[in-house]
Amino acid sequence: MTSRIPGADEFTSRPMPREELLRQISPSLPLHQVGDAEVDALTYEVVRHRLWAITQEMGETLRRMSGSHVVTESNDFNFSICDELGEQVQVGTYNIGLIGSMDLAITWTLRNRGDNPGIAEGDMFLCNDPWIGGGLHQNDAAVLAPIFHDGRLFGWTTAIAHQVDLGGPRPGSFSPSAHDVFGEAVPTPPMKVVRGGVLQRDVADAWVRRSRLPHLVGLDLRAKIAANKNAAEQILRLITKYGADPVKTVMRRMMDDAERRLRAKLETLPDGTWSAVGYQEQSRTGDRGLHAIKVAMTKEAGKLVFDFRGTAGQTGIINCPYPGLRAGIVFTMLPLLAGDIPWAAGGLMRCFEIITDEDTITNASFPAAVGKGPFGPAWGSGNLVAEVLAKMLDAEPDHRTDVQSICNGTTDLCVVSGVDTRGGGSKGFVSPVFDVMAGGYGAQVHHDGVDTGGRLIIPSARAPDVEMTEYLYPLVALWRREQPDSGGPGRQRGGMSGSVCYVQHPDQTGTMSLVVSGTGKVANQNVGLAGGYPGNSQLDLVVRGVRRPQLAQADTIPAHLGELGGEIEVLPCEGESDLGPGDALYLHWQAGGGYGDPLLRSPESVREDVRQVRVTADAAEDVYGVVLRGGEVDVAATEEQRAKLRRRRASGAGLTGLTPSGTPDLNVVRRLDDNLAVLANGTVGCVHCGTEIGPLAGGAFFASLARRDAAPTEAGPHIWHDPLEYVDAEVVFRQLFCPGCLTAVHSRVVPVEHPLPVDEYRHWTR
């Protein structure tokens, strides 16, 4: 008898050609495959819609069985139906990131479990290994279920959900001080948890034993098994009615149609290369650095190539393996580029390739700490992909309605844990604060962003009912509300975010533990486009020694931080703290970025924003240049205020004043965005004032734009005033303007070393 001890590189998964995968699958595993075949239109539509409905029904099964509010309240889960080799035929509309690597987990299982322990009818595999793809970090646990028909492997279903706790040094399994994966929850490659339709008690017991909340983890495990089982039964009923070959033919055609439609859309867009740079703050507790993620997207004909070379090396906890990077692209592409295409993800994924260096924060090698992978570099990469996609779409008039500034940047993780002593009890609890699901959407070319609309990457995301949170945990919400001024200013305003403030329940005793992780507290993730400003800085605070309301007898509840009293403790990007009986926890999560220069926003729209308490009167005047008197626009004062703000831009950029060319009379070949256009003579001009700025080739016109670096708060009252609270780098609000009319064409809060965006026009071809 021989044994093999695998190396770390064997616990990794990458896409591979179908033919190569078939060669690596054990010949003892029979596969159901079909060649070229046809089905009639009616059968195709009926089967296609039934497969979609099955994924939605899987969600209802999981919700009914799970006891975790991660599932029941926030929809942080998803499902997929796959063919025999793992290509995803249909995915759910829940957390899209969670299905971004399910096919990789299945292909790894096919290659490494076919002989030992084998893949047979009635089996299911449990996995939470981010390098393999069964989840983007260890808290994402997937159950992979093969479906057999007439003794052959017909396809797979997958169910995956975030687990509240899977062990590790800290409650919630997130360890901001971890040096490597051994300081976090344990990653588990696919192991057979169901054999021949029977739950393997030894595996299930070992799985829940690692958790501080074994009852919840055990319920979720059984709920995912049930969701897969029900889906398999319905797929087999489809096969009984229509036949195995026709159903598989529909599955193949669904993916082929999705690929064809996406490639056709790409064909209508300009070829070229667009680039973007973003940052992750504080790689772990005690770090004060900014760590860059770089992407250059090249579009040629019907294909996209995402090049992440030059991204910072893996460090701290802000790492994700390759499957997480791929998921970041998928959960951005599907809603932004394939919103009008059925989500047969296997076909859509054929339309892009990834180039990346090894050992980076977006392609980390074992044993890097990867606990922050999904909402750190994976989400950060997705933001950059959203940015370059928007720039590409903005350059094509027929697609400008699809342009959207960045939505809410990332999540704001705060895990609260302790012992619930209400009613004399002593029950342990662990809970992420999921109110932060209510993020703001980015502005579009013709519309403001949706206020507290949720998550772009989780179409069915929900913020939990506050009363349910108070019922489940010893917390009382003083408020949960939308925050004025949080949406990124622009010609179209970014959607507002919200804030929540919790205190301990009056019957609670003792101190609760807090684990926090949040990016976008300095270098905003929720950037604007075409001169639009970023949305708010993420902000987490504990207020010590508040004038705590005696809730049972209270006449009033504090309405804002200023009424709480006490001393404010600013929580770091990555760290731990506590919440005592006399303290309050305040979280302000991220809004959407703006689109276009805020000085171009209609004064009446600003007036309505103030009336609806979306923008304060001070910000209306200081950021938008709109002066209100008695609730109405003072036209003359507004014109003077906007001229004053432009003169301030000119002064900061070293210009003596405004020098517009007059009424634009441009021979426009193509618009680049809201402000700039390519002219017939090959130069870039301002569409507002007619100024010819400079040559398009090589992005040379950027050298002729006026530039101003100012304090971050120049972006508005929603931006944190003191970057040195978090990082050592000098951070500025950088704006580039048309040198004629001083219209903002680029507005970012960035470190001073941030490169100018010249490369994005280097290969722009048509």
C-alpha positions in Angstrom: 0.0 0.0 0.0 1.4 3.4 -1.0 0.4 6.8 0.2 1.1 10.3 -1.1 1.5 13.5 0.8 0.4 16.3 -1.5 2.3 19.6 -1.7 0.6 23.0 -1.2 0.6 23.6 -4.9 -1.7 20.6 -5.4 -4.4 22.3 -3.3 -4.9 24.9 -6.0 -7.3 25.2 -8.8 -7.1 26.9 -12.2 -9.3 26.9 -15.3 -8.2 24.4 -17.9 -9.3 23.4 -21.4 -12.1 20.8 -21.5 -10.0 18.3 -23.3 -7.2 18.5 -20.7 -9.7 18.1 -17.8 -11.2 15.0 -19.4 -7.7 13.4 -19.6 -7.2 13.9 -15.8 -10.6 12.4 -14.7 -10.5 8.8 -13.6 -11.7 6.4 -16.4 -13.7 4.6 -13.7 -16.0 7.6 -13.5 -18.5 7.4 -16.4 -19.7 10.8 -17.7 -22.9 11.8 -19.5 -21.9 13.8 -22.6 -23.7 14.8 -25.7 -22.4 15.9 -29.1 -24.0 18.3 -31.4 -27.8 18.1 -30.9 -30.9 20.3 -31.3 -34.0 20.9 -29.2 -37.1 22.8 -30.3 -37.6 26.3 -29.1 -40.4 25.5 -26.8 -38.4 22.7 -25.0 -35.5 25.0 -24.7 -37.4 27.8 -23.1 -39.3 25.5 -20.7 -36.2 23.6 -19.5 -34.1 26.9 -19.3 -36.7 28.6 -17.1 -37.1 25.5 -15.0 -33.4 25.4 -14.2 -33.6 29.0 -13.2 -36.5 28.3 -10.9 -34.7 25.4 -9.3 -31.9 27.7 -8.2 -34.4 30.1 -6.6 -36.1 27.2 -4.9 -32.8 26.1 -3.5 -32.7 29.5 -1.8 -36.1 28.9 -0.2 -35.0 25.5 1.1 -31.9 26.9 2.7 -33.7 29.8 4.3 -36.4 27.6 5.8 -33.8 25.2 7.4 -31.0 27.6 8.4 -31.0 29.1 11.8 -28.3 31.7 10.9 -29.4 35.3 10.3 -26.6 35.4 7.7 -28.9 33.3 5.6 -32.4 34.1 6.9 -31.9 37.9 7.0 -29.1 38.8 4.7 -29.1 36.3 1.8 -25.3 35.8 2.0 -25.4 32.5 0.0 -25.8 31.2 -3.5 -26.3 28.1 -5.7 -25.4 26.8 -9.1 -26.4 24.1 -11.5 -23.4 22.7 -13.5 -22.7 20.2 -16.2 -20.7 17.1 -15.7 -17.4 19.0 -15.8 -18.5 21.8 -13.5 -19.3 24.5 -16.0 -22.0 26.6 -14.5 -25.3 26.5 -16.4 -27.4 28.5 -14.0 -26.5 30.5 -10.9 -28.7 32.2 -8.3 -29.3 35.9 -7.8 -27.9 36.0 -4.3 -24.2 36.6 -3.5 -22.7 36.3 -6.9 -19.1 36.3 -5.5 -19.9 32.9 -3.9 -20.4 31.2 -7.3 -17.3 32.8 -9.0 -15.2 29.8 -8.2 -17.7 26.9 -7.8 -16.6 25.4 -11.2 -13.0 25.4 -10.0 -14.0 23.4 -6.9 -15.8 20.9 -9.0 -13.0 20.4 -11.5 -10.5 20.0 -8.6 -12.9 17.3 -7.1 -13.1 15.5 -10.4 -9.3 15.4 -10.7 -8.5 14.5 -7.1 -11.5 12.5 -5.8 -12.5 10.3 -8.7 -10.5 7.2 -7.6 -10.2 7.8 -3.8 -12.7 8.2 -2.1 -14.6 8.1 -5.4 -17.5 10.0 -6.8 -20.7 8.0 -6.8 -24.5 8.4 -6.9 -25.8 10.0 -3.6 -22.4 11.5 -2.6 -21.8 15.1 -1.6 -18.5 16.9 -0.9 -17.9 19.6 1.7 -15.3 22.3 1.0 -14.1 25.7 2.4 -10.7 25.9 0.9 -10.1 29.3 -0.8 -7.3 27.9 -3.0 -9.5 25.2 -4.4 -12.5 27.5 -4.9 -15.0 26.1 -2.4 -15.6 29.6 -1.0 -13.6 32.8 -1.2 -12.4 32.6 2.4 -12.8 29.9 5.0 -16.1 31.1 6.3 -17.7 30.4 2.9 -18.5 26.7 3.0 -19.8 24.8 0.0 -21.5 21.5 -0.5 -20.9 20.0 -4.0 -23.4 17.4 -5.1 -22.9 15.2 -8.2 -26.1 14.1 -10.1 -26.1 10.7 -11.7 -28.5 9.4 -14.3 -28.4 5.8 -15.6 -25.1 5.3 -13.8 -23.4 8.3 -15.5 -22.4 11.6 -14.0 -24.9 14.0 -15.5 -24.1 17.2 -13.7 -23.6 19.0 -10.3 -25.4 21.3 -8.0 -23.7 23.5 -5.5 -24.9 25.3 -2.4 -22.7 27.7 -0.5 -23.2 30.1 2.4 -21.2 32.2 4.8 -20.8 30.5 8.2 -20.9 32.7 11.3 -18.0 30.9 12.9 -15.7 28.1 11.8 -13.1 28.3 14.5 -9.8 30.1 14.6 -8.4 32.4 17.3 -11.2 35.0 17.2 -15.0 34.7 17.3 -16.4 34.9 13.8 -13.2 33.3 12.5 -11.7 36.6 11.4 -8.3 37.3 12.8 -6.9 40.7 11.9 -3.5 40.0 13.5 -3.0 36.6 11.7 0.4 36.2 10.0 -0.7 33.2 7.8 -3.6 30.9 7.3 -2.6 28.9 10.4 -3.7 31.9 12.5 -7.2 31.7 11.0 -9.9 29.1 10.6 -8.8 25.9 9.0 -9.3 25.5 5.2 -10.7 22.1 4.2 -10.4 20.6 0.7 -13.4 18.6 -0.6 -14.3 15.8 1.7 -17.2 13.3 1.3 -19.8 14.4 3.8 -22.7 12.4 2.3 -22.1 8.9 1.0 -24.8 7.0 -0.9 -27.4 9.5 0.4 -26.4 9.1 4.0 -24.8 11.9 6.1 -21.4 10.8 7.3 -21.7 11.5 11.1 -17.9 11.4 11.7 -17.3 14.1 9.0 -20.3 16.2 10.2 -19.2 16.0 13.8 -15.6 17.0 12.9 -17.0 19.9 10.9 -19.1 21.4 13.6 -16.6 20.7 16.4 -14.4 23.5 15.1 -17.1 26.1 15.6 -18.1 28.2 18.6 -21.7 27.9 17.3 -21.9 24.2 16.3 -25.7 24.2 16.2 -25.9 26.9 13.6 -23.1 25.4 11.5 -24.8 22.0 11.7 -28.1 23.4 10.6 -26.5 25.2 7.7 -24.7 22.0 6.6 -28.0 20.0 6.6 -29.8 22.9 4.8 -27.2 22.9 2.0 -27.5 19.2 1.7 -31.3 19.4 1.5 -31.1 22.2 -1.1 -28.8 20.1 -3.3 -31.0 17.0 -2.8 -34.2 18.8 -3.7 -32.5 20.3 -6.8 -31.2 16.9 -7.9 -34.7 15.4 -7.6 -36.2 18.2 -9.8 -33.5 17.9 -12.4 -34.0 14.2 -12.6 -37.8 14.8 -13.0 -36.9 17.1 -15.9 -34.8 14.3 -17.4 -37.6 11.8 -17.0 -40.0 14.1 -18.8 -37.7 15.4 -21.6 -34.8 12.9 -21.7 -31.2 13.2 -20.6 -29.7 14.2 -23.9 -32.3 17.0 -24.6 -31.8 18.5 -21.1 -28.0 18.4 -21.4 -28.4 20.0 -24.9 -30.4 22.8 -23.3 -27.7 23.2 -20.7 -25.0 23.4 -23.4 -27.0 25.8 -25.5 -27.6 28.1 -22.4 -23.9 28.5 -22.0 -23.2 28.9 -25.7 -26.0 31.5 -26.0 -24.7 33.5 -23.1 -21.2 33.4 -24.6 -22.4 34.4 -28.0 -24.5 37.3 -26.6 -21.7 38.7 -24.5 -19.2 38.5 -27.3 -21.7 40.2 -29.6 -22.0 43.0 -27.1 -18.3 43.3 -26.8 -18.0 43.5 -30.6 -20.0 46.8 -30.5 -17.6 48.4 -28.0 -14.3 50.1 -28.9 -11.1 48.1 -28.8 -8.5 49.4 -26.4 -6.8 49.2 -23.0 -8.1 50.9 -19.9 -6.4 50.9 -16.5 -7.1 51.6 -12.9 -5.3 51.5 -9.5 -6.9 51.0 -6.1 -5.6 50.4 -2.6 -6.1 48.2 0.4 -5.4 49.9 3.7 -3.6 48.3 6.7 -2.7 44.7 5.8 -3.1 43.6 9.4 -3.3 45.0 13.0 -0.5 47.5 13.4 0.2 48.0 9.7 0.0 51.6 8.5 0.6 51.0 4.8 -1.4 51.3 1.5 -1.2 48.3 -0.8 -1.9 48.8 -4.5 -4.0 46.7 -6.8 -3.4 47.4 -10.5 -5.5 46.3 -13.5 -5.2 46.9 -17.2 -8.2 45.6 -19.2 -7.6 45.1 -22.9 -10.7 44.6 -25.0 -10.2 43.1 -28.5 -13.1 42.0 -30.6 -15.3 39.7 -28.4 -12.7 39.1 -25.7 -11.5 40.8 -22.5 -8.1 40.3 -20.9 -7.6 41.5 -17.3 -3.9 42.1 -16.4 -3.2 42.5 -12.7 0.6 42.5 -13.0 2.2 45.1 -10.7 -0.1 44.4 -7.8 1.4 44.5 -4.3 2.9 41.3 -2.9 0.9 39.2 -0.5 1.0 40.5 3.1 -0.9 40.4 6.3 -4.5 39.2 6.0 -5.5 41.2 2.9 -4.9 38.4 0.4 -7.0 36.2 -1.8 -6.0 33.2 -3.9 -6.7 33.0 -7.6 -10.3 31.8 -7.3 -11.1 35.0 -5.3 -9.6 37.2 -8.0 -11.7 35.4 -10.6 -14.8 35.8 -8.4 -14.1 39.5 -8.2 -14.3 39.8 -12.0 -17.4 37.6 -12.2 -19.4 39.4 -9.6 -18.7 42.7 -11.3 -19.2 41.5 -14.9 -22.5 39.8 -14.5 -24.5 42.7 -13.3 -22.7 45.4 -15.2 -21.9 43.8 -18.5 -24.4 40.9 -18.6 -27.4 42.4 -16.9 -29.5 41.7 -20.0 -28.1 38.2 -20.6 -29.2 35.1 -18.7 -26.5 34.2 -16.2 -25.2 30.9 -17.6 -21.9 31.8 -16.0 -20.0 29.0 -17.7 -20.5 30.6 -21.0 -19.9 34.2 -19.8 -16.6 33.1 -18.2 -15.3 32.0 -21.6 -15.2 35.6 -22.7 -12.3 36.8 -20.4 -8.8 35.8 -19.4 -6.7 36.7 -16.4 -3.0 37.6 -16.3 -1.5 37.8 -12.8 1.7 37.5 -10.9 2.1 34.8 -8.2 2.4 35.7 -4.5 0.4 38.9 -4.7 -2.6 40.1 -2.7 -4.8 39.1 -5.6 -3.1 35.8 -6.3 -1.8 34.7 -2.9 0.1 31.5 -2.4 -0.3 29.1 0.5 0.0 29.6 3.4 -1.0 33.3 3.2 -3.7 34.6 5.5 -6.8 34.9 3.4 -9.6 35.7 5.8 -10.3 39.1 4.3 -10.1 37.8 0.7 -13.7 38.3 -0.4 -14.3 41.8 1.0 -10.6 42.9 0.6 -8.7 42.3 -2.6 -11.4 40.3 -4.4 -13.9 43.1 -3.9 -11.2 45.7 -4.5 -10.3 44.1 -7.8 -14.0 44.0 -8.7 -14.2 47.8 -8.0 -11.3 48.3 -10.5 -12.9 46.0 -13.0 -16.1 48.0 -12.7 -14.2 51.2 -13.2 -12.5 50.1 -16.4 -15.7 48.6 -17.8 -17.5 51.9 -17.2 -14.7 53.8 -19.0 -15.1 51.4 -22.0 -18.9 51.7 -22.0 -18.8 55.5 -21.6 -16.8 55.7 -24.9 -19.7 54.2 -26.9 -22.9 56.3 -27.1 -25.2 53.2 -27.4 -23.9 51.9 -24.1 -23.7 55.0 -21.9 -26.9 54.0 -20.2 -25.0 51.0 -18.7 -22.3 53.2 -17.2 -22.3 53.2 -13.4 -19.8 54.7 -10.9 -18.6 52.4 -8.2 -21.1 51.1 -5.7 -20.4 51.1 -1.9 -16.7 50.0 -2.3 -16.7 47.1 0.0 -18.4 45.8 3.2 -17.8 47.1 6.7 -17.1 44.0 8.8 -17.8 44.3 12.5 -18.2 41.0 14.5 -19.8 41.4 17.9 -19.4 38.5 20.3 -19.9 37.7 24.0 -22.3 36.1 26.4 -26.0 37.0 26.3 -27.0 37.5 29.9 -30.6 38.8 29.3 -33.1 37.1 31.5 -30.4 35.6 33.7 -29.1 33.5 30.8 -25.5 32.8 29.7 -25.7 31.9 26.1 -22.7 32.7 23.9 -23.3 34.6 20.6 -21.3 35.7 17.6 -22.8 38.1 15.1 -21.5 40.2 12.2 -23.4 43.5 12.0 -25.3 43.1 8.7 -27.0 46.5 8.7 -24.1 47.4 6.4 -25.7 45.5 3.6 -27.7 48.7 2.8 -25.0 50.3 0.7 -25.4 53.1 -1.9 -25.3 52.5 -5.6 -23.1 54.4 -7.9 -24.4 57.3 -10.1 -25.2 56.7 -13.7 -24.9 59.0 -16.7 -28.6 59.8 -16.6 -29.6 58.9 -13.1 -28.6 59.4 -9.5 -27.5 56.3 -7.6 -30.0 54.3 -5.6 -29.9 55.3 -1.9 -29.2 52.4 0.5 -30.1 50.0 -2.3 -28.0 47.1 -1.2 -25.0 45.4 -2.9 -24.3 45.3 -6.6 -22.6 41.9 -6.1 -25.6 40.5 -4.1 -28.7 41.4 -6.1 -30.9 39.9 -3.4 -29.0 41.4 -0.5 -31.0 42.5 2.5 -30.2 44.5 5.6 -31.7 42.6 8.6 -34.8 43.8 10.4 -33.4 45.8 13.4 -36.0 44.2 15.7 -34.8 40.8 14.7 -31.2 41.8 15.5 -32.4 43.0 18.9 -34.3 39.8 19.5 -31.4 37.6 18.6 -28.6 39.5 20.3 -28.3 41.7 23.5 -28.1 44.9 21.5 -30.4 47.9 21.1 -30.3 50.2 18.1 -30.4 53.9 18.9 -30.8 54.5 15.1 -30.3 53.1 11.7 -30.7 55.8 9.1 -29.6 57.2 5.8 -26.7 59.6 6.1 -27.0 63.0 4.3 -24.0 64.0 2.2 -22.7 60.4 2.0 -23.5 59.9 -1.7 -20.6 60.9 -4.0 -21.2 64.4 -5.3 -21.5 64.8 -9.1 -23.7 65.9 -12.0 -25.5 62.8 -11.0 -25.2 62.1 -7.2 -24.1 58.7 -5.8 -26.6 56.8 -3.7 -26.5 57.5 0.0 -25.2 55.0 2.6 -26.4 54.7 6.2 -25.2 54.5 9.7 -26.2 52.4 12.7 -25.6 53.0 16.4 -25.9 50.1 18.9 -25.7 50.0 22.7 -25.9 47.0 25.0 -29.3 45.9 26.1 -30.2 47.2 29.6 -30.3 43.7 31.0 -26.9 42.8 29.5 -23.9 42.6 31.8 -20.2 42.3 31.0 -18.2 43.4 28.0 -18.6 42.3 24.3 -15.7 41.7 22.0 -15.4 43.5 18.6 -13.4 42.5 15.6 -13.4 45.1 12.8 -12.2 45.2 9.3 -12.9 47.9 6.7 -11.2 49.3 3.6 -12.1 52.8 2.2 -11.4 54.7 5.4 -8.6 56.7 3.6 -8.3 55.9 -0.1 -12.0 55.6 -1.1 -13.1 52.4 -2.8 -16.4 54.0 -3.9 -14.9 56.3 -6.6 -16.7 58.5 -8.9 -16.4 58.8 -12.7 -15.9 61.6 -15.2 -15.0 64.0 -12.5 -17.6 62.8 -10.0 -16.4 62.7 -6.4 -16.1 59.6 -4.3 -18.7 58.5 -1.8 -18.2 58.8 1.9 -15.2 57.4 3.9 -16.1 54.3 5.8 -16.0 55.1 9.6 -16.2 52.8 12.6 -16.2 54.3 16.2 -16.8 53.3 19.8 -18.1 56.1 22.0 -16.9 55.5 25.5 -18.9 56.6 28.5 -22.0 57.7 26.7 -24.9 59.2 28.5 -26.5 55.9 28.1 -30.3 56.1 27.6 -32.3 54.2 30.2 -34.3 52.6 27.5 -37.2 51.4 29.6 -37.9 54.9 30.9 -36.4 57.0 28.1 -38.3 60.1 27.0 -35.9 60.7 24.1 -33.3 58.7 22.2 -30.0 60.3 21.0 -30.3 61.3 17.4 -26.7 61.7 16.5 -23.2 61.3 17.8 -23.1 64.8 19.3 -25.9 63.9 21.7 -24.2 60.8 23.0 -21.5 62.5 25.0 -18.5 60.5 26.0 -15.1 60.0 24.3 -14.7 58.8 20.7 -12.4 55.9 19.9 -11.7 55.6 16.2 -11.5 52.0 15.3 -8.7 50.9 12.9 -9.0 49.4 9.5 -7.9 46.0 10.9 -8.2 45.4 14.6 -10.0 44.5 17.8 -11.8 46.4 20.5 -14.6 45.9 23.0 -18.0 47.3 23.8 -18.9 47.9 27.5 -22.2 48.7 29.2 -21.5 52.4 29.0 -20.4 52.4 25.3 -22.0 52.9 21.9 -20.9 51.2 18.6 -21.2 53.4 15.5 -20.8 52.1 12.0 -21.0 54.3 8.8 -20.7 52.2 5.7 -20.0 53.3 2.2 -22.2 55.0 -0.4 -21.9 55.2 -4.2 -19.6 57.4 -6.2 -20.8 60.4 -8.2 -20.8 60.9 -12.0 -19.7 64.1 -13.6 -18.6 67.4 -12.1 -20.9 68.4 -9.2 -20.7 72.0 -10.4 -22.7 70.9 -13.4 -25.6 69.5 -11.3 -28.9 71.2 -11.9 -29.5 73.7 -9.0 -33.1 72.4 -8.8 -31.8 68.9 -8.3 -29.6 70.1 -5.5 -32.5 72.0 -4.0 -34.6 68.8 -4.0 -31.7 66.9 -2.5 -31.7 69.4 0.4 -35.4 69.2 0.8 -35.2 65.4 0.9 -32.3 65.5 3.4 -30.0 63.8 1.0 -27.6 66.8 1.0 -27.2 69.4 3.7 -27.5 73.1 2.9 -23.8 73.6 3.7 -22.7 70.9 1.3 -25.1 72.3 -1.4 -23.2 75.6 -1.2 -19.6 74.3 -0.6 -19.6 71.3 -2.9 -22.3 71.9 -5.5 -22.1 75.7 -5.4 -25.8 76.1 -5.0 -27.1 78.8 -2.6 -30.6 78.4 -1.2 -32.6 81.2 0.4 -35.8 80.2 2.1 -35.6 76.8 0.5 -35.4 78.1 -3.0 -32.4 78.6 -5.4 -30.9 82.0 -5.4 -29.9 82.1 -9.0 -27.5 85.1 -8.9 -25.8 83.9 -5.7 -25.5 80.4 -7.2 -23.8 81.7 -10.3 -21.3 83.7 -8.2 -20.7 80.8 -5.8 -19.9 78.4 -8.7 -17.6 81.0 -10.3 -15.9 81.4 -7.0 -15.4 77.6 -6.7 -13.9 77.5 -10.2 -11.6 80.4 -9.3 -10.4 78.4 -6.3 -9.8 75.4 -8.6 -7.7 77.6 -10.9 -5.7 79.0 -8.0 -5.0 75.6 -6.6 -3.9 74.4 -10.1 -1.6 77.4 -10.5 -3.7 79.1 -13.2 -4.5 82.8 -13.3 -8.2 82.3 -14.1 -10.7 80.8 -16.6 -9.8 80.8 -20.3 -12.7 79.0 -22.1 -12.7 79.0 -25.8 -16.3 80.0 -25.9 -19.3 78.1 -27.4 -18.2 74.6 -28.3 -18.1 73.9 -32.0 -16.3 70.6 -32.0 -15.9 68.1 -34.8 -16.4 65.2 -32.5 -15.3 61.7 -33.6 -16.2 60.0 -30.3 -17.1 61.0 -26.8 -14.8 59.6 -24.1 -17.1 60.5 -21.2 -19.2 63.3 -19.8 -16.6 65.9 -20.4 -14.1 64.9 -23.1 -14.3 64.0 -26.7 -11.9 62.9 -29.5 -11.8 65.4 -32.3 -11.3 64.9 -36.0 -7.7 66.2 -35.7 -6.8 63.5 -33.2 -6.8 65.8 -30.2 -9.0 65.6 -27.1 -11.3 68.5 -26.5 -13.7 69.7 -23.7 -17.3 69.4 -24.7 -18.4 72.2 -22.4 -16.2 75.0 -23.5 -14.5 73.9 -26.7 -10.9 74.0 -25.4 -8.6 71.6 -27.3 -6.6 70.0 -24.6 -4.0 67.8 -26.3 -3.3 64.6 -28.3 -5.1 61.4 -27.5 -2.2 59.2 -28.4 -0.5 57.8 -25.4 -2.8 59.8 -23.1 -0.6 62.8 -23.8 -3.5 65.2 -23.2 -3.3 64.5 -19.5 -0.2 66.6 -19.3 -2.2 69.6 -20.5 -5.0 69.2 -17.9 -4.9 71.5 -14.9 -4.1 69.6 -11.7 -4.9 70.4 -8.1 -3.9 68.5 -4.9 -5.9 69.5 -1.9 -6.9 68.3 1.6 -9.1 65.2 1.4 -12.0 67.2 3.0 -12.1 69.3 -0.2 -14.1 66.4 -1.6 -16.9 67.2 0.9 -18.0 66.7 4.5 -18.4 63.0 3.9 -14.6 62.4 3.7 -12.6 61.6 6.8 -10.4 64.6 7.7 -7.3 62.9 9.1 -5.7 60.1 7.0 -2.8 59.9 9.5 -5.3 58.2 11.9 -4.9 55.1 9.7 -1.8 55.3 7.4 1.5 57.0 7.2 1.2 58.0 3.5 0.3 61.5 2.5 -3.2 61.4 1.1 -4.7 64.2 -1.1 -7.9 65.0 -3.0 -6.5 65.1 -6.5 -8.5 66.7 -9.3 -7.7 67.2 -13.0 -9.6 69.9 -14.8 -10.2 71.3 -18.3 -7.7 74.1 -18.5 -10.3 76.3 -20.1 -13.5 76.1 -18.0 -12.0 74.3 -15.0 -14.6 71.5 -15.3 -13.5 68.5 -13.2 -12.7 65.5 -15.4 -11.0 63.3 -12.7 -11.5 63.4 -8.9 -10.0 61.0 -6.4 -8.8 60.7 -2.8 -5.4 59.0 -3.3 -1.9 58.9 -2.0 0.4 61.5 -3.6 2.3 58.8 -5.5 -0.9 57.7 -7.3 -0.2 57.6 -11.0 -2.0 59.8 -13.6 -4.5 57.7 -15.6 -2.6 58.1 -18.9 -2.3 54.4 -19.7 -6.0 53.9 -20.1 -5.8 55.7 -23.5 -2.5 54.1 -24.6 -4.1 51.6 -26.9 -7.5 53.1 -27.5 -8.1 52.4 -31.2 -11.5 53.4 -32.3 
